[in-house]
Amino acid sequence: MKKKIPFCTLVFCLFFVVTPAQAADDDHTKTLEFLQGDGVYESGVMVFLKGLKDSIWTHFDLFITDAKALAAIFMIIFFAIKSYEMMVGDKQLEIMPLMRPFGLAMIILWWGPFAKMVAFPTDVVAAQTEQMFNSEQAIVNKLRVQRSELMLSVANSLYTYQSQTEVAEKESDTWYGEAWDSVTSTVKEGISTVVAPLLELKNRLAVGMQLLFTQLVELLGIWLLRIAVYVIFMLQIIYSSILIILGPFAVAASILPAFRDSFSTWIARFVSVNLYSGIAYLIMYLTGLMQEYALSSEISKYQELVGKNGTTADMTKFAVFAGNGLLSFGTVIIVFLIGAICMFTVPSISTWIISTSGISSASSTFGRSAGTVGAAVRKAAIAVV
């Protein structure tokens, strides 16, 4: 007759298949990197984003020829307007205003070096904040590995205690059956008092599903943070690439008096968008400090559970911890979510420094337009009905 395999055992087998050789890995860092990446933010993706930005920026001269032709036409129109004003006597001959179109034309001719010159201050800010972020992430990644090792120790301890309680249950069943036939009801009551806590502890230490669910929740939290970071950097790449590729048209249009401010507006937007990197790294550094605190806090609690410096583990705390539903204190997960929310404030913060319409304004305009279209559709539907 075949024996039935307990459900908890199946869950544990599934968990250890999903996380292969985790307990037997001498260097737990490699296992953690395989499961969750080599850091809170995967270095490979960050390097890819930097390379993507540099690659796109090399195509700054796609429309330089068209912008030159447009600038030449606008210069003819500009000089015609100025000549007419001086011919009719509305304006006196002024040399400096006539030099402005030539200066703008020179900017178009040297567009690549000019764009790099404008982006240089923002690159300095990004380099400084990135250095701060990297130093903090080195600390966070070490704490992350230490916390993961302690979580594995807690899981192994819980599994060991569960096995012990199963053995105690088997022994108590035999003992209880013999006692039922040979002793009085008073002895039976005493045996029940001893066995009941063991069975209760066994049920509370069924941690198979809790381990799997904890891993999934933490992976979800860290990926929400990563997605927020990657979205901000991708927005910067897209916006800055469009600005640098189509920027010569803004310079050419600013030759005409009617579009005089288009060039200064382009500079403000270009600087604001390029500040995304510096602000993002600064926010990632600040959230890294929060992650360091959260990891240190949970590490101290895990050490208390498994026994620090040779002390004995507290079975009461183990039982309460296992009954919480998650084998995590939740601090790190909450910090990941807070970091994801904070990353989406980068566009708004950049407009505080360089006052211009950022992504928040674009989102608001899009929302208002969508609301207007929706209202028009509803009115049309009501009219038809």
C-alpha positions, 0 to 999 in steps of 0.5 A, spaced: 500 500 500 502 506 497 504 511 503 501 518 502 506 524 501 504 530 506 502 536 502 507 540 506 513 536 504 510 537 497 511 544 497 518 544 500 520 540 495 517 545 490 520 550 493 527 547 493 526 545 486 525 553 484 531 555 488 536 549 486 542 548 491 541 554 495 542 550 502 548 547 499 551 553 496 558 555 500 557 562 497 550 564 498 552 570 494 552 567 487 545 563 489 542 570 491 545 573 484 542 568 480 535 568 483 534 576 484 540 579 480 547 582 482 544 588 486 538 591 488 538 594 481 541 590 476 548 593 474 547 590 467 541 594 465 544 600 468 550 599 463 545 598 457 541 604 459 548 608 459 550 605 452 543 606 449 544 613 451 551 614 448 549 610 442 542 615 440 546 621 442 551 619 436 545 621 431 545 628 433 546 630 426 540 627 422 537 633 421 543 638 421 542 639 413 535 640 413 536 645 419 541 649 415 537 650 409 531 652 414 536 657 418 538 660 411 531 661 409 529 664 416 535 669 415 533 672 408 526 673 411 529 676 418 534 681 414 528 683 409 524 685 415 530 689 418 532 692 412 524 694 410 524 697 418 530 701 416 528 703 409 521 706 412 525 709 418 521 705 423 528 703 426 535 705 426 541 701 424 543 697 429 549 692 428 548 687 434 541 685 433 544 683 426 549 678 428 544 674 432 542 670 426 549 668 424 551 666 432 545 661 431 547 659 425 554 657 428 550 653 433 547 649 428 554 648 424 557 646 431 551 642 434 554 636 437 559 640 441 554 645 443 549 640 446 555 636 450 557 643 452 550 644 455 549 637 458 556 638 461 553 641 468 548 636 468 553 630 467 557 633 473 551 632 477 550 625 475 557 623 476 557 626 483 550 623 485 552 616 482 558 615 486 554 617 492 549 611 490 554 606 488 558 607 495 551 606 498 549 600 494 555 596 496 553 596 503 546 595 501 548 589 497 552 586 503 547 587 508 542 584 502 546 577 502 547 577 509 539 577 510 538 572 505 543 567 509 539 569 515 532 567 512 535 561 509 537 559 516 531 561 519 527 556 514 532 551 515 531 551 523 523 551 522 524 545 517 528 542 523 523 543 528 517 541 524 521 534 523 522 534 530 515 535 532 513 530 527 517 525 530 514 527 537 507 526 534 509 519 532 512 517 538 506 520 542 501 516 538 504 510 540 505 512 547 498 515 548 495 508 545 499 504 550 497 509 556 489 508 553 489 501 555 493 501 562 492 507 565 487 511 568 483 517 565 488 522 570 494 520 566 490 520 559 489 527 561 496 529 562 498 526 556 493 530 552 496 536 555 503 534 553 501 532 546 497 538 544 502 543 544 506 539 540 501 538 535 499 545 535 507 547 534 507 542 528 501 546 524 504 553 526 511 550 523 508 548 516 512 553 513 513 551 506 508 555 502 510 561 507 517 560 504 515 560 497 510 566 498 515 570 501 520 569 496 515 571 491 512 578 495 520 580 495 521 579 488 515 583 486 517 589 491 524 589 488 522 589 481 517 594 482 523 598 484 527 596 478 521 598 473 520 605 476 528 606 476 528 603 469 522 607 466 525 614 469 532 613 465 528 610 459 524 617 459 530 621 460 533 617 454 527 618 449 526 626 451 533 628 451 534 624 444 528 627 441 531 634 443 538 633 441 536 630 434 530 635 433 533 641 437 537 644 430 530 646 428 528 650 434 535 654 433 533 655 426 526 657 428 528 662 433 532 666 428 525 669 426 522 674 431 516 671 432 519 664 435 525 668 438 524 664 445 524 657 442 532 656 443 532 659 450 526 654 451 529 648 448 535 649 452 531 649 459 528 643 457 534 640 455 537 641 461 531 639 465 531 632 462 538 631 463 538 633 470 533 626 471 540 622 471 543 626 477 536 627 481 534 619 480 541 617 483 540 622 489 533 619 490 536 612 489 542 614 494 537 616 499 532 610 498 539 606 499 540 609 506 532 607 508 534 600 505 540 599 509 536 601 515 531 596 513 536 590 512 540 592 518 533 592 522 531 585 519 538 582 520 538 583 528 531 580 528 533 574 524 539 573 528 535 573 535 530 568 532 536 563 530 540 565 536 546 570 535 553 568 538 551 561 540 545 563 544 539 558 543 533 560 539 527 562 542 522 557 540 516 561 542 518 567 537 519 562 532 512 559 533 509 567 533 513 569 527 511 562 523 504 564 524 504 571 521 503 568 514 510 571 511 517 569 513 519 576 513 518 582 517 516 586 511 520 592 512 525 591 506 518 590 502 515 596 504 522 600 503 522 597 496 515 600 494 517 607 497 523 607 493 519 606 487 514 611 488 519 616 490 522 615 483 516 618 479 517 624 483 524 625 478 520 629 473 517 634 478 523 635 482 527 637 475 522 642 474 523 645 480 531 647 478 529 649 471 522 652 470 519 648 464 514 644 462 516 637 464 513 630 464 508 632 469 505 637 465 505 633 459 501 627 463 496 633 466 495 635 459 494 628 456 489 627 462 485 633 461 485 631 453 483 624 455 477 627 459 475 632 454 474 627 448 471 622 453 466 627 455 465 629 447 464 622 446 458 621 452 455 627 449 455 624 442 452 618 445 446 621 449 444 625 442 444 619 438 440 616 443 
